[in-house]
Amino acid sequence: MIVVIIAGGAGTRLWPLSTSEFPKHLLSINGDDKSILRHTYERAKQLTDKIYVASDKSHISKVKAQLSELGKQHFLVEPGRRGTANSIVAVLAKLSSVEDLDEPIAFIHADHFIRDVNGFVHSFEAAVNVSAIEHKIVLVGVEPSYPATGFGYIEKGALWDKEHFIYRVASFSEKPDFSTAKDYLKKGNYLWNCGYFIGSLNTFIYKMKKYAPKLFSSYTNLCQSGKNFDKTYLRLESEAIDYALIEKVEDLLVLPAGFDWMDIGSYTDLLKAVVSDENGNFVNGNVLTSEVNNSYIDNKDAKPLAVIGIDNCVVVNTKDGILVARKDLSQKIGDIAKIIASREESK
């Protein structure tokens, strides 16, 4: 088995902890010294020693520093952001010259928070085994715990493999409204789409040929580009892998995950992931509080930070900025972060 860790994106809704130069997968949470990326890598190590990390060049040096034991050939550097579809195609092109074309590849994400490592290993080993036998792309989806409107959904079809509880994929739904999400939760046959998928190089090549000829053309061009790989890649148009390939494939399979899962896309998520005190607060750094509840407070400065009489808030002080907000307004935080980034770029 080969594992590819996708370590891209900026995570603007976690500004100012997360920035384009220091995205969220590089963050350490829960007060330990290990980043989310490091935890992801250690989970992957339970599956295989064949681990590659695909990352944007803007922060590849920080990624390498956190995974210093990996050889340089295991870092697949994206010369510029061209969407998840082209990132995956670039990975496949690079691996095609160094790995067995029939060996299953599991694509996972660097910024997902998972506690149950044993469940993670069991689920991916099952998905890999079925993918290898059936020569199909197998997805891993998560049983929804609430009617989320920020995730895509996978509808389970007929049961394909009774031993591993793997299903046919009936349909996809992208970020439904709240009423629809509640209906999915009641029906019980929908999974959150986490962006996990498994298949061999030959399987992906065949599926691209059949269902996504544009991606297959990009793959072929990258394989033949030689020293012009970066220039060839930067000419590609940005696309998402779900729309460009995955949702077009007619014989997909899906395995319901046997582990806990969280995509830390907001401070609300972050507060759920960390260990809070008896008042529901996470407090880190030189901070003094009084009458504070259900809040995330992090001070990266040596100067004291005093927080008094707030509830359901986030207060973060870093060298990149200061944030004071209701913690559930993640989209507003993301919008502000993008404005600040554009101002910095225009200087």
Number of C-alpha atoms within 10 A of each C-alpha: 21 23 21 24 23 23 22 26 21 17 22 25 24 25 29 21 24 21 19 17 14 19 22 28 26 22 16 16 16 15 13 7 10 15 20 21 26 20 20 21 22 12 18 24 14 12 18 11 12 15 19 23 28 23 25 20 17 16 18 20 12 15 21 17 10 16 15 10 8 16 10 11 10 15 20 22 19 21 16 15 20 18 16 20 19 24 27 18 24 23 21 23 22 15 19 14 10 9 13 14 17 14 17 25 26 27 20 22 21 26 27 18 21 18 14 13 18 12 15 20 18 15 18 24 15 16 28 25 17 22 25 20 8 13 17 22 26 29 30 25 24 22 20 19 9 11 19 19 16 14 18 19 26 26 20 22 16 11 14 15 13 8 7 16 13 23 21 20 24 17 14 18 16 14 16 17 12 13 10 15 23 15 12 21 17 12 9 12 16 27 25 26 24 21 16 16 24 29 28 24 20 18 22 23 21 16 22 22 14 13 17 18 16 13 23 20 14 20 23 14 15 22 18 13 15 10 8 10 17 16 13 15 23 15 10 14 12 14 17 15 18 17 12 19 21 22 16 15 17 13 12 19 27 29 26 21 21 19 17 14 20 16 16 21 19 20 23 21 16 20 22 14 18 14 15 16 11 9 12 17 22 22 20 15 16 14 17 13 15 10 10 18 19 20 24 26 25 20 20 16 14 9 10 12 18 12 14 11 9 15 17 16 22 23 18 23 18 15 10 12 12 13 19 12 16 19 23 15 15 20 14 15 22 19 14 15 22 17 11 14 14 11 10 9 8 6 5
